[in-house]
Amino acid sequence: MRVLEDQMSLLRVEKETIEDDLAAVVYPLLTLPNEITSKIFVHYVDDLWRHKPQRLLSVCSAWRKVALSTCWLFNRVTSRHVDQLAAWLPLFGNLPLTLDFTSYYPSLSSEFRLLCQLLSDYSSRWQSLTLNTMGSGVMPVHLAGTFSSLTTLDCTPMSSSTERIPMLHAPRLVELRLDCTRLVDCCDMIEYLTIPALHNLTIHFTPYWNWGMMGPLVARSRCTIRHVELWMDMMDEATLVVDFFDELALSSVRELTICIPTKDMISTLFDALSDNDYLEFLPILEALKIGDVQFQIPLIHIVDMLSVRTQRVTNKDGTMANLKSFKLTFGSLPATTRSCMMNWARRWTKRWKNYATSNPKD
């Protein structure tokens, strides 16, 4: 009997060895150290984080164990289910929290209040907050608190709100993006918002813009905005850009990105970018990007705009004397238009090289 038991033990050992060898071929991740598997999970969720980490939890017991011990998997919150959030939030430990807050609850419902209360308990750890509220107001009054770690705020209100929005205290906020169908929906938040550390400002223009809100915000915050990105709608005019900078009195902008949807805007915009009297920050501007272009830009507009860099007007340096980078990016174009744009780019590059040769200081 003892001999038989020894043989059975040897067979079990051989079986485990064979199973491990097969697993290494069929399921190579199962043979990796937990630390490496954890890093793979983190990269997977970073790329496809909308799928949420429960997919990893449901594969097998080994993956579930590794996933539950990986805090980085749970510091991005997209779920609207209170029970699921209550189970997830303790798992991210002391890590900063990225929150994508998309609400479809009625603003006065008990579920919505419970959800806001749950999230508010972790407000001191919020690092990035995306607000996309459909039917519940812009930033619900139930989301109160001091956001001492918040550095990025992305606000997309989709409906008007009858609720007052509390003061948002975010002293470390560096990046603010407003993508508003109606800026008036943000009026309460902007009225109380103070952002002394703001460096990056992204705004999506709409026909409902109210410039009177943004000027006091920047003046009150005494922030030094370095990068501004403006997206314009089809109904907008390029003069809105000039009005925007006049209202905000920005003089510290080093990088400017403008996305223009129509060809008619380009001439007005380039005229504004060629005149110190319009935009006071132009002499210190270092990078200019015009993005998402889906039409041919007349070559003369670009050459005229860039040529004023070396001109001196009323004892002042050229309009963009410090410009070090100028970029054009193009959206999807038909094949024929794309071919025309390539030919246009070659001609523009050749002409610019000739201009640079004759002006070596550039």
KOLVODREN-139350 format. One record per residue (C-alpha): residue number from 0; residue in three letters; x, y, z. Coordinates in Angstrom, 3 decimals. Layout:
BEGIN
nr=NUM | rest=ALA | X=X | Y=Y | Z=Z
...
//
This chain:
BEGIN
nr=0 | rest=MET | X=0.000 | Y=0.000 | Z=0.000
nr=1 | rest=ARG | X=2.854 | Y=2.382 | Z=0.860
nr=2 | rest=VAL | X=4.458 | Y=1.788 | Z=-2.523
nr=3 | rest=LEU | X=1.135 | Y=2.576 | Z=-4.217
nr=4 | rest=GLU | X=0.783 | Y=5.826 | Z=-2.265
nr=5 | rest=ASP | X=4.309 | Y=6.872 | Z=-3.251
nr=6 | rest=GLN | X=3.510 | Y=6.201 | Z=-6.900
nr=7 | rest=MET | X=0.295 | Y=8.252 | Z=-6.639
nr=8 | rest=SER | X=2.256 | Y=11.144 | Z=-5.111
nr=9 | rest=LEU | X=4.747 | Y=11.037 | Z=-7.975
nr=10 | rest=LEU | X=1.901 | Y=11.020 | Z=-10.490
nr=11 | rest=ARG | X=0.331 | Y=14.071 | Z=-8.851
nr=12 | rest=VAL | X=3.642 | Y=15.932 | Z=-8.995
nr=13 | rest=GLU | X=4.065 | Y=15.015 | Z=-12.666
nr=14 | rest=LYS | X=0.489 | Y=16.115 | Z=-13.358
nr=15 | rest=GLU | X=1.081 | Y=19.523 | Z=-11.759
nr=16 | rest=THR | X=4.278 | Y=19.943 | Z=-13.752
nr=17 | rest=ILE | X=2.519 | Y=19.115 | Z=-17.017
nr=18 | rest=GLU | X=-0.388 | Y=21.457 | Z=-16.182
nr=19 | rest=ASP | X=2.033 | Y=24.287 | Z=-15.411
nr=20 | rest=ASP | X=3.833 | Y=23.694 | Z=-18.710
nr=21 | rest=LEU | X=0.524 | Y=23.736 | Z=-20.597
nr=22 | rest=ALA | X=-0.582 | Y=26.887 | Z=-18.783
nr=23 | rest=ALA | X=2.654 | Y=28.589 | Z=-19.774
nr=24 | rest=VAL | X=1.768 | Y=27.931 | Z=-23.422
nr=25 | rest=VAL | X=-1.982 | Y=28.556 | Z=-23.321
nr=26 | rest=TYR | X=-2.184 | Y=31.159 | Z=-20.511
nr=27 | rest=PRO | X=1.275 | Y=32.747 | Z=-20.275
nr=28 | rest=LEU | X=0.012 | Y=35.556 | Z=-17.994
nr=29 | rest=LEU | X=-0.757 | Y=33.026 | Z=-15.271
nr=30 | rest=THR | X=2.917 | Y=32.108 | Z=-15.043
nr=31 | rest=LEU | X=4.165 | Y=35.667 | Z=-14.535
nr=32 | rest=PRO | X=4.981 | Y=37.122 | Z=-11.117
nr=33 | rest=ASN | X=2.073 | Y=39.023 | Z=-9.596
nr=34 | rest=GLU | X=3.978 | Y=42.325 | Z=-9.784
nr=35 | rest=ILE | X=4.327 | Y=42.048 | Z=-13.574
nr=36 | rest=THR | X=0.725 | Y=40.902 | Z=-14.017
nr=37 | rest=SER | X=-0.391 | Y=43.908 | Z=-11.984
nr=38 | rest=LYS | X=1.519 | Y=46.314 | Z=-14.248
nr=39 | rest=ILE | X=-0.033 | Y=44.691 | Z=-17.318
nr=40 | rest=PHE | X=-3.481 | Y=45.190 | Z=-15.810
nr=41 | rest=VAL | X=-2.758 | Y=48.856 | Z=-15.128
nr=42 | rest=HIS | X=-1.718 | Y=49.488 | Z=-18.728
nr=43 | rest=TYR | X=-4.793 | Y=47.631 | Z=-20.009
nr=44 | rest=VAL | X=-7.163 | Y=49.731 | Z=-17.936
nr=45 | rest=ASP | X=-5.367 | Y=52.959 | Z=-18.906
nr=46 | rest=ASP | X=-6.059 | Y=52.236 | Z=-22.566
nr=47 | rest=LEU | X=-9.559 | Y=50.806 | Z=-22.169
nr=48 | rest=TRP | X=-10.664 | Y=52.171 | Z=-18.821
nr=49 | rest=ARG | X=-14.300 | Y=52.546 | Z=-19.888
nr=50 | rest=HIS | X=-14.542 | Y=48.757 | Z=-19.795
nr=51 | rest=LYS | X=-13.947 | Y=48.958 | Z=-16.023
nr=52 | rest=PRO | X=-11.833 | Y=46.538 | Z=-13.995
nr=53 | rest=GLN | X=-14.642 | Y=44.065 | Z=-13.270
nr=54 | rest=ARG | X=-13.682 | Y=42.354 | Z=-16.522
nr=55 | rest=LEU | X=-10.366 | Y=41.458 | Z=-14.956
nr=56 | rest=LEU | X=-12.075 | Y=40.362 | Z=-11.754
nr=57 | rest=SER | X=-14.299 | Y=37.875 | Z=-13.558
nr=58 | rest=VAL | X=-11.677 | Y=35.935 | Z=-15.561
nr=59 | rest=CYS | X=-10.326 | Y=33.586 | Z=-12.902
nr=60 | rest=SER | X=-9.460 | Y=33.464 | Z=-9.221
nr=61 | rest=ALA | X=-5.773 | Y=34.197 | Z=-9.871
nr=62 | rest=TRP | X=-6.541 | Y=37.356 | Z=-11.858
nr=63 | rest=ARG | X=-9.142 | Y=38.419 | Z=-9.325
nr=64 | rest=LYS | X=-6.621 | Y=38.175 | Z=-6.501
nr=65 | rest=VAL | X=-4.045 | Y=40.241 | Z=-8.394
nr=66 | rest=ALA | X=-6.612 | Y=42.824 | Z=-9.526
nr=67 | rest=LEU | X=-8.015 | Y=43.364 | Z=-6.041
nr=68 | rest=SER | X=-4.522 | Y=44.021 | Z=-4.713
nr=69 | rest=THR | X=-3.758 | Y=46.579 | Z=-7.471
nr=70 | rest=CYS | X=-4.931 | Y=49.983 | Z=-6.236
nr=71 | rest=TRP | X=-4.233 | Y=51.709 | Z=-9.565
nr=72 | rest=LEU | X=-7.107 | Y=49.785 | Z=-11.175
nr=73 | rest=PHE | X=-9.675 | Y=51.518 | Z=-9.018
nr=74 | rest=ASN | X=-8.593 | Y=55.151 | Z=-8.995
nr=75 | rest=ARG | X=-10.621 | Y=55.905 | Z=-12.150
nr=76 | rest=VAL | X=-14.315 | Y=55.916 | Z=-11.424
nr=77 | rest=THR | X=-16.970 | Y=55.864 | Z=-14.141
nr=78 | rest=SER | X=-19.696 | Y=53.734 | Z=-12.614
nr=79 | rest=ARG | X=-22.998 | Y=55.324 | Z=-11.581
nr=80 | rest=HIS | X=-24.050 | Y=52.386 | Z=-9.402
nr=81 | rest=VAL | X=-23.828 | Y=53.330 | Z=-5.746
nr=82 | rest=ASP | X=-23.300 | Y=49.774 | Z=-4.457
nr=83 | rest=GLN | X=-20.475 | Y=49.140 | Z=-6.897
nr=84 | rest=LEU | X=-18.804 | Y=52.461 | Z=-6.108
nr=85 | rest=ALA | X=-19.059 | Y=51.797 | Z=-2.385
nr=86 | rest=ALA | X=-17.107 | Y=48.568 | Z=-2.923
nr=87 | rest=TRP | X=-14.555 | Y=50.119 | Z=-5.278
nr=88 | rest=LEU | X=-13.603 | Y=53.389 | Z=-3.620
nr=89 | rest=PRO | X=-11.835 | Y=51.872 | Z=-0.570
nr=90 | rest=LEU | X=-9.635 | Y=49.826 | Z=-2.916
nr=91 | rest=PHE | X=-7.655 | Y=52.760 | Z=-4.313
nr=92 | rest=GLY | X=-5.995 | Y=53.389 | Z=-0.955
nr=93 | rest=ASN | X=-4.169 | Y=56.729 | Z=-0.791
nr=94 | rest=LEU | X=-3.849 | Y=57.167 | Z=-4.558
nr=95 | rest=PRO | X=-5.219 | Y=60.261 | Z=-6.348
nr=96 | rest=LEU | X=-8.683 | Y=59.700 | Z=-7.794
nr=97 | rest=THR | X=-9.785 | Y=60.318 | Z=-11.375
nr=98 | rest=LEU | X=-13.546 | Y=60.723 | Z=-11.517
nr=99 | rest=ASP | X=-15.721 | Y=60.750 | Z=-14.625
nr=100 | rest=PHE | X=-19.016 | Y=62.022 | Z=-13.270
nr=101 | rest=THR | X=-21.772 | Y=61.439 | Z=-15.830
nr=102 | rest=SER | X=-25.135 | Y=61.691 | Z=-14.142
nr=103 | rest=TYR | X=-28.530 | Y=60.714 | Z=-15.503
nr=104 | rest=TYR | X=-30.310 | Y=60.711 | Z=-12.163
nr=105 | rest=PRO | X=-32.938 | Y=63.345 | Z=-11.394
nr=106 | rest=SER | X=-31.141 | Y=65.855 | Z=-9.194
nr=107 | rest=LEU | X=-33.550 | Y=65.415 | Z=-6.276
nr=108 | rest=SER | X=-33.708 | Y=61.619 | Z=-6.283
nr=109 | rest=SER | X=-32.498 | Y=59.677 | Z=-3.257
nr=110 | rest=GLU | X=-30.107 | Y=57.650 | Z=-5.459
nr=111 | rest=PHE | X=-28.489 | Y=60.816 | Z=-6.737
nr=112 | rest=ARG | X=-28.060 | Y=62.297 | Z=-3.277
nr=113 | rest=LEU | X=-26.524 | Y=59.061 | Z=-2.007
nr=114 | rest=LEU | X=-24.133 | Y=58.944 | Z=-4.956
nr=115 | rest=CYS | X=-22.991 | Y=62.533 | Z=-4.403
nr=116 | rest=GLN | X=-22.512 | Y=61.963 | Z=-0.689
nr=117 | rest=LEU | X=-20.416 | Y=58.875 | Z=-1.360
nr=118 | rest=LEU | X=-18.177 | Y=60.737 | Z=-3.805
nr=119 | rest=SER | X=-17.881 | Y=63.793 | Z=-1.556
nr=120 | rest=ASP | X=-16.359 | Y=61.644 | Z=1.180
nr=121 | rest=TYR | X=-13.310 | Y=61.252 | Z=-1.086
nr=122 | rest=SER | X=-13.185 | Y=64.844 | Z=-2.422
nr=123 | rest=SER | X=-9.786 | Y=65.533 | Z=-0.849
nr=124 | rest=ARG | X=-8.268 | Y=62.844 | Z=-3.101
nr=125 | rest=TRP | X=-9.816 | Y=63.984 | Z=-6.377
nr=126 | rest=GLN | X=-7.098 | Y=64.814 | Z=-8.884
nr=127 | rest=SER | X=-9.076 | Y=64.887 | Z=-12.137
nr=128 | rest=LEU | X=-12.805 | Y=65.522 | Z=-12.384
nr=129 | rest=THR | X=-14.982 | Y=65.284 | Z=-15.493
nr=130 | rest=LEU | X=-18.513 | Y=66.627 | Z=-15.096
nr=131 | rest=ASN | X=-21.041 | Y=65.677 | Z=-17.744
nr=132 | rest=THR | X=-24.467 | Y=66.186 | Z=-16.260
nr=133 | rest=MET | X=-27.610 | Y=65.392 | Z=-18.203
nr=134 | rest=GLY | X=-30.733 | Y=66.340 | Z=-16.345
nr=135 | rest=SER | X=-29.212 | Y=66.902 | Z=-12.925
nr=136 | rest=GLY | X=-27.624 | Y=70.323 | Z=-13.149
nr=137 | rest=VAL | X=-24.055 | Y=71.395 | Z=-13.841
nr=138 | rest=MET | X=-22.300 | Y=70.672 | Z=-10.580
nr=139 | rest=PRO | X=-24.834 | Y=69.457 | Z=-8.033
nr=140 | rest=VAL | X=-25.051 | Y=71.148 | Z=-4.671
nr=141 | rest=HIS | X=-24.582 | Y=67.732 | Z=-3.081
nr=142 | rest=LEU | X=-20.982 | Y=67.600 | Z=-4.364
nr=143 | rest=ALA | X=-19.658 | Y=70.008 | Z=-1.779
nr=144 | rest=GLY | X=-16.236 | Y=70.039 | Z=-0.214
nr=145 | rest=THR | X=-12.691 | Y=71.285 | Z=-0.529
nr=146 | rest=PHE | X=-10.885 | Y=69.776 | Z=-3.504
nr=147 | rest=SER | X=-7.351 | Y=70.249 | Z=-2.237
nr=148 | rest=SER | X=-5.786 | Y=67.810 | Z=-4.738
nr=149 | rest=LEU | X=-7.845 | Y=68.703 | Z=-7.826
nr=150 | rest=THR | X=-5.626 | Y=69.695 | Z=-10.767
nr=151 | rest=THR | X=-7.915 | Y=69.085 | Z=-13.777
nr=152 | rest=LEU | X=-11.567 | Y=70.031 | Z=-14.219
nr=153 | rest=ASP | X=-13.504 | Y=69.203 | Z=-17.390
nr=154 | rest=CYS | X=-17.042 | Y=70.592 | Z=-17.355
nr=155 | rest=THR | X=-19.698 | Y=69.779 | Z=-19.977
nr=156 | rest=PRO | X=-23.159 | Y=70.930 | Z=-18.895
nr=157 | rest=MET | X=-25.914 | Y=69.612 | Z=-21.121
nr=158 | rest=SER | X=-28.967 | Y=71.194 | Z=-19.539
nr=159 | rest=SER | X=-29.882 | Y=74.267 | Z=-17.559
nr=160 | rest=SER | X=-30.067 | Y=73.977 | Z=-13.796
nr=161 | rest=THR | X=-32.325 | Y=75.614 | Z=-11.235
nr=162 | rest=GLU | X=-29.982 | Y=74.789 | Z=-8.359
nr=163 | rest=ARG | X=-27.339 | Y=77.045 | Z=-6.903
nr=164 | rest=ILE | X=-23.849 | Y=75.651 | Z=-7.184
nr=165 | rest=PRO | X=-21.611 | Y=75.884 | Z=-4.114
nr=166 | rest=MET | X=-18.245 | Y=77.563 | Z=-4.030
nr=167 | rest=LEU | X=-15.635 | Y=75.319 | Z=-5.632
nr=168 | rest=HIS | X=-12.387 | Y=75.635 | Z=-3.709
nr=169 | rest=ALA | X=-9.594 | Y=74.080 | Z=-5.783
nr=170 | rest=PRO | X=-6.336 | Y=75.947 | Z=-5.048
nr=171 | rest=ARG | X=-4.208 | Y=73.529 | Z=-7.110
nr=172 | rest=LEU | X=-6.343 | Y=73.527 | Z=-10.252
nr=173 | rest=VAL | X=-3.951 | Y=73.765 | Z=-13.208
nr=174 | rest=GLU | X=-6.144 | Y=72.807 | Z=-16.168
nr=175 | rest=LEU | X=-9.712 | Y=73.945 | Z=-16.859
nr=176 | rest=ARG | X=-11.753 | Y=72.773 | Z=-19.859
nr=177 | rest=LEU | X=-15.203 | Y=74.201 | Z=-20.555
nr=178 | rest=ASP | X=-17.186 | Y=72.514 | Z=-23.317
nr=179 | rest=CYS | X=-20.518 | Y=74.250 | Z=-22.963
nr=180 | rest=THR | X=-23.658 | Y=74.174 | Z=-25.032
nr=181 | rest=ARG | X=-24.853 | Y=77.006 | Z=-22.797
nr=182 | rest=LEU | X=-22.272 | Y=78.862 | Z=-20.736
nr=183 | rest=VAL | X=-25.060 | Y=80.321 | Z=-18.637
nr=184 | rest=ASP | X=-25.345 | Y=76.851 | Z=-17.072
nr=185 | rest=CYS | X=-21.884 | Y=77.414 | Z=-15.585
nr=186 | rest=CYS | X=-22.589 | Y=80.889 | Z=-14.246
nr=187 | rest=ASP | X=-22.888 | Y=79.865 | Z=-10.598
nr=188 | rest=MET | X=-19.704 | Y=77.819 | Z=-10.660
nr=189 | rest=ILE | X=-17.726 | Y=80.514 | Z=-12.483
nr=190 | rest=GLU | X=-19.049 | Y=83.191 | Z=-10.136
nr=191 | rest=TYR | X=-17.470 | Y=81.452 | Z=-7.142
nr=192 | rest=LEU | X=-14.525 | Y=79.706 | Z=-8.789
nr=193 | rest=THR | X=-11.027 | Y=80.835 | Z=-7.827
nr=194 | rest=ILE | X=-8.101 | Y=79.234 | Z=-9.646
nr=195 | rest=PRO | X=-4.783 | Y=80.859 | Z=-8.668
nr=196 | rest=ALA | X=-2.666 | Y=78.016 | Z=-10.117
nr=197 | rest=LEU | X=-4.382 | Y=77.824 | Z=-13.532
nr=198 | rest=HIS | X=-1.960 | Y=77.379 | Z=-16.449
nr=199 | rest=ASN | X=-4.029 | Y=75.654 | Z=-19.163
nr=200 | rest=LEU | X=-7.430 | Y=76.880 | Z=-20.350
nr=201 | rest=THR | X=-9.517 | Y=75.097 | Z=-23.001
nr=202 | rest=ILE | X=-12.833 | Y=76.534 | Z=-24.155
nr=203 | rest=HIS | X=-15.309 | Y=75.391 | Z=-26.773
nr=204 | rest=PHE | X=-16.984 | Y=78.462 | Z=-28.236
nr=205 | rest=THR | X=-20.754 | Y=78.442 | Z=-28.682
nr=206 | rest=PRO | X=-23.309 | Y=81.088 | Z=-29.682
nr=207 | rest=TYR | X=-24.309 | Y=81.429 | Z=-26.015
nr=208 | rest=TRP | X=-20.993 | Y=82.691 | Z=-24.651
nr=209 | rest=ASN | X=-21.144 | Y=85.396 | Z=-22.007
nr=210 | rest=TRP | X=-17.764 | Y=87.128 | Z=-21.756
nr=211 | rest=GLY | X=-18.734 | Y=88.975 | Z=-18.593
nr=212 | rest=MET | X=-18.218 | Y=85.815 | Z=-16.525
nr=213 | rest=MET | X=-14.690 | Y=84.917 | Z=-17.558
nr=214 | rest=GLY | X=-12.984 | Y=88.280 | Z=-17.066
nr=215 | rest=PRO | X=-13.699 | Y=88.556 | Z=-13.312
nr=216 | rest=LEU | X=-12.716 | Y=84.898 | Z=-12.837
nr=217 | rest=VAL | X=-9.213 | Y=85.458 | Z=-14.233
nr=218 | rest=ALA | X=-8.808 | Y=88.815 | Z=-12.469
nr=219 | rest=ARG | X=-9.981 | Y=87.386 | Z=-9.149
nr=220 | rest=SER | X=-7.712 | Y=84.353 | Z=-9.418
nr=221 | rest=ARG | X=-4.597 | Y=86.340 | Z=-10.392
nr=222 | rest=CYS | X=-3.490 | Y=83.263 | Z=-12.310
nr=223 | rest=THR | X=-0.769 | Y=83.070 | Z=-14.943
nr=224 | rest=ILE | X=-2.285 | Y=81.273 | Z=-17.918
nr=225 | rest=ARG | X=0.408 | Y=79.867 | Z=-20.211
nr=226 | rest=HIS | X=-1.593 | Y=77.765 | Z=-22.668
nr=227 | rest=VAL | X=-4.967 | Y=78.554 | Z=-24.226
nr=228 | rest=GLU | X=-6.889 | Y=76.238 | Z=-26.549
nr=229 | rest=LEU | X=-9.989 | Y=77.533 | Z=-28.335
nr=230 | rest=TRP | X=-12.447 | Y=75.450 | Z=-30.326
nr=231 | rest=MET | X=-14.857 | Y=77.357 | Z=-32.533
nr=232 | rest=ASP | X=-18.249 | Y=76.263 | Z=-33.841
nr=233 | rest=MET | X=-19.538 | Y=76.714 | Z=-37.375
nr=234 | rest=MET | X=-21.739 | Y=79.626 | Z=-36.265
nr=235 | rest=ASP | X=-18.935 | Y=81.574 | Z=-34.603
nr=236 | rest=GLU | X=-16.842 | Y=84.371 | Z=-36.041
nr=237 | rest=ALA | X=-13.090 | Y=84.743 | Z=-35.766
nr=238 | rest=THR | X=-13.604 | Y=88.111 | Z=-34.055
nr=239 | rest=LEU | X=-14.772 | Y=86.131 | Z=-31.011
nr=240 | rest=VAL | X=-11.147 | Y=85.208 | Z=-30.415
nr=241 | rest=VAL | X=-10.181 | Y=88.870 | Z=-30.185
nr=242 | rest=ASP | X=-13.166 | Y=89.616 | Z=-27.933
nr=243 | rest=PHE | X=-12.195 | Y=86.693 | Z=-25.720
nr=244 | rest=PHE | X=-8.652 | Y=87.934 | Z=-25.103
nr=245 | rest=ASP | X=-9.813 | Y=91.522 | Z=-24.669
nr=246 | rest=GLU | X=-12.240 | Y=90.427 | Z=-21.962
nr=247 | rest=LEU | X=-9.757 | Y=88.253 | Z=-20.094
nr=248 | rest=ALA | X=-6.820 | Y=90.674 | Z=-20.501
nr=249 | rest=LEU | X=-4.402 | Y=87.758 | Z=-20.816
nr=250 | rest=SER | X=-0.812 | Y=88.884 | Z=-21.163
nr=251 | rest=SER | X=1.077 | Y=85.738 | Z=-20.151
nr=252 | rest=VAL | X=0.045 | Y=83.275 | Z=-22.873
nr=253 | rest=ARG | X=3.002 | Y=81.380 | Z=-24.340
nr=254 | rest=GLU | X=1.136 | Y=78.703 | Z=-26.323
nr=255 | rest=LEU | X=-2.039 | Y=79.223 | Z=-28.358
nr=256 | rest=THR | X=-4.086 | Y=76.523 | Z=-30.104
nr=257 | rest=ILE | X=-7.089 | Y=77.466 | Z=-32.258
nr=258 | rest=CYS | X=-9.339 | Y=75.032 | Z=-34.098
nr=259 | rest=ILE | X=-11.216 | Y=76.645 | Z=-36.988
nr=260 | rest=PRO | X=-14.117 | Y=74.891 | Z=-38.744
nr=261 | rest=THR | X=-14.659 | Y=77.211 | Z=-41.746
nr=262 | rest=LYS | X=-12.506 | Y=78.878 | Z=-44.379
nr=263 | rest=ASP | X=-14.189 | Y=82.265 | Z=-43.965
nr=264 | rest=MET | X=-12.695 | Y=82.695 | Z=-40.480
nr=265 | rest=ILE | X=-9.078 | Y=82.334 | Z=-41.490
nr=266 | rest=SER | X=-8.501 | Y=85.817 | Z=-42.936
nr=267 | rest=THR | X=-10.030 | Y=87.620 | Z=-39.933
nr=268 | rest=LEU | X=-8.098 | Y=85.445 | Z=-37.520
nr=269 | rest=PHE | X=-4.745 | Y=85.985 | Z=-39.212
nr=270 | rest=ASP | X=-5.347 | Y=89.740 | Z=-39.328
nr=271 | rest=ALA | X=-5.855 | Y=89.689 | Z=-35.554
nr=272 | rest=LEU | X=-2.717 | Y=87.593 | Z=-35.050
nr=273 | rest=SER | X=-0.705 | Y=90.169 | Z=-37.004
nr=274 | rest=ASP | X=-1.559 | Y=93.187 | Z=-34.859
nr=275 | rest=ASN | X=-0.172 | Y=93.983 | Z=-31.404
nr=276 | rest=ASP | X=-3.061 | Y=96.342 | Z=-30.781
nr=277 | rest=TYR | X=-5.459 | Y=93.385 | Z=-30.747
nr=278 | rest=LEU | X=-3.622 | Y=90.765 | Z=-28.710
nr=279 | rest=GLU | X=-1.109 | Y=92.096 | Z=-26.199
nr=280 | rest=PHE | X=0.527 | Y=88.711 | Z=-25.558
nr=281 | rest=LEU | X=1.671 | Y=88.243 | Z=-29.178
nr=282 | rest=PRO | X=5.220 | Y=89.579 | Z=-28.625
nr=283 | rest=ILE | X=5.870 | Y=86.813 | Z=-26.059
nr=284 | rest=LEU | X=3.969 | Y=84.020 | Z=-27.836
nr=285 | rest=GLU | X=6.253 | Y=81.020 | Z=-28.366
nr=286 | rest=ALA | X=3.999 | Y=78.392 | Z=-29.980
nr=287 | rest=LEU | X=1.017 | Y=78.733 | Z=-32.312
nr=288 | rest=LYS | X=-1.034 | Y=75.793 | Z=-33.532
nr=289 | rest=ILE | X=-4.001 | Y=75.908 | Z=-35.891
nr=290 | rest=GLY | X=-5.716 | Y=72.550 | Z=-35.737
nr=291 | rest=ASP | X=-8.384 | Y=70.396 | Z=-37.321
nr=292 | rest=VAL | X=-8.215 | Y=72.298 | Z=-40.620
nr=293 | rest=GLN | X=-10.396 | Y=70.722 | Z=-43.307
nr=294 | rest=PHE | X=-9.892 | Y=73.214 | Z=-46.114
nr=295 | rest=GLN | X=-7.083 | Y=74.829 | Z=-48.092
nr=296 | rest=ILE | X=-5.578 | Y=77.896 | Z=-46.443
nr=297 | rest=PRO | X=-4.447 | Y=80.667 | Z=-48.813
nr=298 | rest=LEU | X=-0.665 | Y=80.760 | Z=-48.655
nr=299 | rest=ILE | X=-0.545 | Y=84.542 | Z=-48.562
nr=300 | rest=HIS | X=-2.302 | Y=84.683 | Z=-45.182
nr=301 | rest=ILE | X=0.341 | Y=82.551 | Z=-43.464
nr=302 | rest=VAL | X=3.271 | Y=84.340 | Z=-45.085
nr=303 | rest=ASP | X=1.878 | Y=87.772 | Z=-44.190
nr=304 | rest=MET | X=1.228 | Y=86.726 | Z=-40.611
nr=305 | rest=LEU | X=4.703 | Y=85.279 | Z=-40.086
nr=306 | rest=SER | X=6.512 | Y=88.059 | Z=-41.941
nr=307 | rest=VAL | X=5.522 | Y=90.675 | Z=-39.355
nr=308 | rest=ARG | X=7.665 | Y=88.864 | Z=-36.789
nr=309 | rest=THR | X=10.692 | Y=90.946 | Z=-37.802
nr=310 | rest=GLN | X=8.938 | Y=94.267 | Z=-38.256
nr=311 | rest=ARG | X=9.155 | Y=96.952 | Z=-35.597
nr=312 | rest=VAL | X=6.108 | Y=99.120 | Z=-35.066
nr=313 | rest=THR | X=6.225 | Y=102.209 | Z=-32.808
nr=314 | rest=ASN | X=9.456 | Y=101.046 | Z=-31.140
nr=315 | rest=LYS | X=8.029 | Y=97.606 | Z=-30.350
nr=316 | rest=ASP | X=9.338 | Y=94.232 | Z=-31.420
nr=317 | rest=GLY | X=7.650 | Y=92.321 | Z=-34.199
nr=318 | rest=THR | X=4.181 | Y=90.996 | Z=-33.490
nr=319 | rest=MET | X=5.402 | Y=87.432 | Z=-32.893
nr=320 | rest=ALA | X=9.116 | Y=87.986 | Z=-32.518
nr=321 | rest=ASN | X=9.511 | Y=85.107 | Z=-30.030
nr=322 | rest=LEU | X=7.519 | Y=82.547 | Z=-32.009
nr=323 | rest=LYS | X=9.489 | Y=79.283 | Z=-32.047
nr=324 | rest=SER | X=6.861 | Y=76.803 | Z=-33.214
nr=325 | rest=PHE | X=4.069 | Y=77.062 | Z=-35.777
nr=326 | rest=LYS | X=1.957 | Y=73.999 | Z=-36.569
nr=327 | rest=LEU | X=-0.948 | Y=73.206 | Z=-38.856
nr=328 | rest=THR | X=-2.895 | Y=69.989 | Z=-38.373
nr=329 | rest=PHE | X=-5.532 | Y=68.775 | Z=-40.784
nr=330 | rest=GLY | X=-8.689 | Y=66.764 | Z=-40.234
nr=331 | rest=SER | X=-10.127 | Y=64.128 | Z=-42.570
nr=332 | rest=LEU | X=-10.074 | Y=65.263 | Z=-46.189
nr=333 | rest=PRO | X=-11.237 | Y=63.706 | Z=-49.490
nr=334 | rest=ALA | X=-8.469 | Y=62.190 | Z=-51.600
nr=335 | rest=THR | X=-8.492 | Y=65.025 | Z=-54.149
nr=336 | rest=THR | X=-8.408 | Y=67.694 | Z=-51.465
nr=337 | rest=ARG | X=-5.675 | Y=65.835 | Z=-49.605
nr=338 | rest=SER | X=-3.541 | Y=65.787 | Z=-52.765
nr=339 | rest=CYS | X=-4.041 | Y=69.517 | Z=-53.206
nr=340 | rest=MET | X=-3.079 | Y=70.110 | Z=-49.593
nr=341 | rest=MET | X=0.143 | Y=68.125 | Z=-50.004
nr=342 | rest=ASN | X=1.119 | Y=70.232 | Z=-53.007
nr=343 | rest=TRP | X=0.202 | Y=73.355 | Z=-51.067
nr=344 | rest=ALA | X=2.363 | Y=72.225 | Z=-48.118
nr=345 | rest=ARG | X=5.364 | Y=71.650 | Z=-50.379
nr=346 | rest=ARG | X=5.047 | Y=75.110 | Z=-51.920
nr=347 | rest=TRP | X=4.608 | Y=76.722 | Z=-48.502
nr=348 | rest=THR | X=7.650 | Y=74.902 | Z=-47.076
nr=349 | rest=LYS | X=9.817 | Y=75.993 | Z=-49.994
nr=350 | rest=ARG | X=8.701 | Y=79.600 | Z=-49.706
nr=351 | rest=TRP | X=9.217 | Y=79.632 | Z=-45.950
nr=352 | rest=LYS | X=12.755 | Y=78.266 | Z=-46.315
nr=353 | rest=ASN | X=13.548 | Y=81.046 | Z=-48.768
nr=354 | rest=TYR | X=12.133 | Y=83.588 | Z=-46.336
nr=355 | rest=ALA | X=14.109 | Y=82.140 | Z=-43.413
nr=356 | rest=THR | X=17.330 | Y=82.224 | Z=-45.459
nr=357 | rest=SER | X=16.880 | Y=85.909 | Z=-46.180
nr=358 | rest=ASN | X=16.054 | Y=86.579 | Z=-42.498
nr=359 | rest=PRO | X=18.653 | Y=84.575 | Z=-40.529
nr=360 | rest=LYS | X=17.572 | Y=86.031 | Z=-37.176
nr=361 | rest=ASP | X=14.358 | Y=83.997 | Z=-37.430
//
